[in-house]
Amino acid sequence: MMDLTCYLDKVPAGGETLLGELFTTGFGGKGANQAVMAAHNGAQTYFIGTLGEDLFGRSIAENFKNVGIHSDYIKHSPIATGVAHIWVEKTGENRIVIIPGANNETQIETISKAIAEIPNLFAVVIQSEVKEELNLAALKAAKARGCLTVINPAPYRELPAELLELTDWLIPNESEFRELHPQKLEPTTDEALRTFRPGKNSIVTLGASGAALITSDGTVTNIAAPRVNAIDTTGAGDCFVGTFVAALSAGKSAIEAIELGCKTSALSVTRKGAQASYPTQSEIATLS
């Protein structure tokens, strides 16, 4: 996605026109954000997807190259590159509308081939910005390969039972947790957390409160985030996911990986933008 971001005091009501403070164009998309953050953490990272044959698509491809993401399985389409329209209020809260565009052109054959061929593949990470059948194909191929599977269920939509069964790690935020919970509970008690996905590993990202780890045996561990002055929360969850999976691939424990994810995402919200706000490798080294 290309992020088209407007910063303003408050979002307009229906029929209202307001003066904004700043407009920026930046690199985004949940999968791309997570891939960039994994690469910043030193992981060998591949991206599977489709870009438009337009200025946005060419810019994103160049950015992937500069970051060090392998682009062997990125296809190009005459359909326009996906965009995200983002409004960020003075509080740092955001509202986002996405138009998938070329993302919808990705083919199952491309995904299956990539996951079968990528050398030394440790984990496959998916999000909900592409069609469900593509995500299902990705996790089936990952399981056939013996890889770790991770879902960041954002933006929220109902997930089929088959997809959840194939998922080793489910990482929702608070609102996604509530929608996915069998009793629609908030992630505010250990009981709500324990009954979220019994027998499976999950993490709930809790914004300024950090994250909650729920292991397959029902153990709940709360992990705090550093206190910061947030100015833009766009892409913070993606920053966490990319860091978490990269840290696991480097041999860190789940708790160590979550702690690092909380630190990198806390730093990211002190800056504007999604990928533009992410810590560099040298900055991450000081957080470990």
C-alpha positions in Angstrom: 0.0 0.0 0.0 1.0 3.6 -0.5 -0.1 5.6 2.6 -1.8 8.9 2.0 -1.9 10.5 5.4 -3.6 13.7 6.7 -2.7 15.1 10.1 -5.4 17.2 11.8 -6.7 18.2 15.2 -9.9 16.2 14.9 -11.6 14.3 12.1 -14.6 16.0 10.4 -18.2 15.1 11.1 -20.5 14.1 8.2 -20.8 17.1 5.8 -18.1 19.0 7.7 -14.9 20.5 6.1 -11.9 21.1 8.3 -8.4 22.5 7.7 -5.7 19.9 8.2 -2.1 20.5 9.3 0.0 18.2 7.1 -0.3 15.7 4.3 2.3 13.0 3.6 2.8 10.1 1.2 4.6 7.1 2.6 5.2 3.4 2.3 2.6 1.2 4.0 0.4 -1.9 3.8 0.3 -4.3 6.8 2.3 -7.0 5.1 4.9 -4.6 3.7 5.2 -2.9 7.1 5.8 -6.2 8.9 8.3 -7.3 6.2 10.2 -4.0 6.5 10.3 -4.3 10.3 11.5 -7.9 10.1 14.3 -6.8 7.7 15.2 -4.0 10.1 15.6 -6.6 12.7 18.1 -8.5 10.6 15.9 -11.3 9.3 16.2 -12.5 5.7 12.8 -11.4 4.5 10.8 -12.3 1.4 7.6 -10.5 0.3 4.9 -12.3 -1.8 2.4 -10.0 -3.5 1.4 -7.7 -6.4 2.2 -4.1 -7.2 0.7 -1.9 -9.9 2.6 -0.8 -12.9 2.5 2.8 -11.7 4.5 5.4 -9.8 3.5 4.0 -6.4 4.3 0.5 -7.4 7.7 1.4 -8.7 8.5 3.4 -5.6 7.5 0.5 -3.3 9.6 -1.9 -5.3 12.6 0.4 -5.0 12.0 0.8 -1.2 12.0 -3.0 -0.8 15.3 -3.1 -2.6 16.8 -0.4 -0.4 15.6 -2.1 2.8 16.9 -5.5 1.7 13.7 -7.4 1.2 13.8 -10.2 -1.4 11.4 -9.4 -4.2 11.6 -12.5 -6.3 7.9 -13.3 -5.8 6.5 -9.8 -6.3 4.3 -9.6 -9.5 3.2 -6.5 -11.4 -0.3 -5.7 -12.6 -2.0 -3.1 -14.8 -4.4 -2.6 -11.8 -3.4 0.4 -9.6 -1.2 -0.2 -6.6 -3.1 -0.4 -3.3 -3.5 2.8 -1.3 -4.5 3.6 2.3 -6.2 6.9 3.2 -5.3 7.7 6.8 -6.5 10.5 9.1 -4.4 11.0 12.2 -5.8 13.2 15.1 -3.6 15.2 17.5 -4.0 12.5 20.1 -2.2 10.0 17.8 -5.4 8.0 17.1 -5.9 7.1 13.5 -8.7 6.2 11.1 -7.9 4.3 7.9 -9.6 3.3 4.7 -7.8 0.9 2.4 -8.3 0.3 -1.3 -6.5 -3.1 -2.1 -6.0 -2.5 -5.9 -3.3 -4.7 -7.2 -3.2 -6.7 -4.0 -6.3 -8.5 -5.2 -4.4 -9.8 -8.3 -2.0 -12.1 -6.4 -2.5 -15.7 -7.5 -2.5 -18.9 -5.3 0.1 -20.5 -7.7 2.6 -17.6 -6.9 2.1 -18.1 -3.2 2.4 -21.9 -3.2 5.5 -21.8 -5.4 7.2 -19.1 -3.3 6.7 -20.9 0.0 7.9 -24.2 -1.5 11.1 -22.6 -2.9 12.3 -20.0 -0.4 15.4 -21.4 1.2 15.6 -22.0 5.0 12.1 -20.7 5.5 11.3 -20.3 9.2 7.9 -18.5 9.3 5.1 -17.4 7.1 3.2 -14.3 8.2 -0.2 -13.2 6.8 -2.7 -10.4 7.4 -6.3 -9.7 6.3 -5.6 -7.2 3.5 -5.7 -9.9 0.8 -8.4 -12.4 -0.2 -9.0 -15.3 2.3 -8.3 -18.0 -0.3 -4.8 -16.5 -0.7 -4.2 -16.6 3.1 -5.4 -20.2 3.3 -3.1 -21.3 0.5 -0.2 -19.6 2.2 -0.8 -21.4 5.5 -1.4 -24.8 3.9 1.9 -24.4 2.0 3.7 -23.3 5.1 2.4 -26.3 7.1 3.5 -28.6 4.3 6.9 -27.1 4.6 7.0 -27.3 8.4 7.1 -23.6 8.9 5.8 -21.5 11.8 2.6 -19.7 10.9 1.5 -16.3 12.1 -1.8 -14.3 11.5 -2.2 -10.7 12.3 -6.0 -10.5 11.8 -6.2 -6.9 10.6 -8.2 -5.3 9.3 -10.7 -7.4 11.2 -12.9 -9.9 9.4 -14.4 -13.2 10.4 -11.8 -15.9 10.0 -12.7 -19.4 8.9 -12.0 -22.2 11.4 -9.7 -24.0 9.0 -7.4 -20.9 8.8 -7.3 -20.6 12.6 -6.5 -24.3 13.0 -3.4 -23.8 10.7 -2.2 -20.8 12.8 0.5 -21.2 15.4 0.4 -17.6 16.5 -2.6 -15.3 16.4 -1.8 -11.7 17.1 -4.9 -9.4 17.3 -5.2 -6.0 18.9 -7.8 -5.3 21.6 -10.8 -4.7 19.2 -9.8 -7.7 17.0 -9.5 -9.8 20.1 -13.1 -8.9 21.2 -14.5 -9.8 17.7 -12.6 -13.1 17.6 -13.3 -14.2 21.2 -16.1 -16.9 21.5 -17.9 -14.8 24.1 -17.0 -11.4 22.6 -15.0 -10.6 25.8 -12.6 -7.7 26.2 -8.9 -8.6 26.9 -9.1 -7.2 30.4 -9.0 -10.3 32.6 -6.9 -13.4 32.7 -10.1 -15.5 32.3 -11.0 -13.7 29.1 -7.5 -14.2 27.8 -7.3 -17.9 28.8 -10.6 -18.7 27.0 -9.6 -16.9 23.8 -8.0 -19.8 21.9 -7.4 -22.8 24.2 -4.6 -25.0 23.2 -3.0 -22.4 20.9 -0.5 -19.6 21.3 -1.7 -16.0 21.0 -0.6 -12.5 21.7 -2.9 -9.5 22.3 -1.3 -6.1 21.6 -2.7 -3.6 24.1 -1.3 -0.2 22.8 0.3 1.8 25.6 -0.3 -1.1 28.0 2.0 -3.4 26.1 1.0 -7.0 25.2 -0.5 -10.1 26.8 1.1 -13.5 25.9 -1.3 -16.5 26.1 0.5 -19.8 25.7 -1.1 -23.1 24.6 -1.3 -24.3 28.2 -3.4 -21.3 29.2 -0.6 -19.4 31.0 -1.1 -15.6 30.7 1.9 -13.2 30.9 1.5 -9.4 30.7 4.4 -7.5 29.3 4.6 -3.7 29.7 5.5 -1.2 27.1 7.8 1.8 27.7 6.0 5.0 28.5 6.2 7.4 25.6 4.5 10.5 24.1 2.6 9.1 21.1 2.1 11.3 18.1 1.1 8.7 15.5 0.1 5.1 16.1 -0.1 4.2 12.4 1.7 0.9 11.8 2.6 0.3 15.4 1.0 -3.1 15.5 2.9 -4.1 12.3 6.1 -2.9 13.9 5.4 -5.3 16.8 4.6 -8.3 14.5 7.6 -7.9 12.3 9.9 -7.6 15.3 8.3 -10.5 17.1 8.7 -13.0 14.3 12.2 -11.8 13.4 13.2 -12.2 17.1 11.8 -15.7 17.2 13.7 -16.6 14.0 16.9 -15.4 15.7 16.3 -17.8 18.6 14.8 -15.5 21.2 12.1 -16.8 23.5 8.5 -15.7 23.0 8.7 -13.4 26.0 12.0 -11.9 24.8 10.5 -11.4 21.4 7.4 -9.7 22.8 9.5 -7.4 25.0 11.5 -6.3 22.0 8.3 -5.8 20.0 6.9 -3.6 22.7 10.1 -1.5 22.7 10.3 -1.0 18.9 6.6 -0.2 18.5 6.7 2.2 21.4 9.6 4.1 19.7 7.7 4.0 16.4 4.6 5.9 17.8 6.8 8.9 18.8 7.3 9.6 15.1 5.0 10.2 12.2 4.2 7.7 9.5 4.3 3.9 9.3 7.5 2.6 7.8 9.0 6.0 8.1 8.7 5.8 11.9 10.3 2.4 12.3 13.6 2.0 14.2 16.7 1.2 12.2 18.9 -1.8 12.8 21.4 0.3 14.9 18.5 1.7 17.0 17.1 -1.8 17.6 20.5 -3.0 18.8 20.3 -0.4 21.6 16.8 -1.8 22.6 17.7 -5.5 22.8 
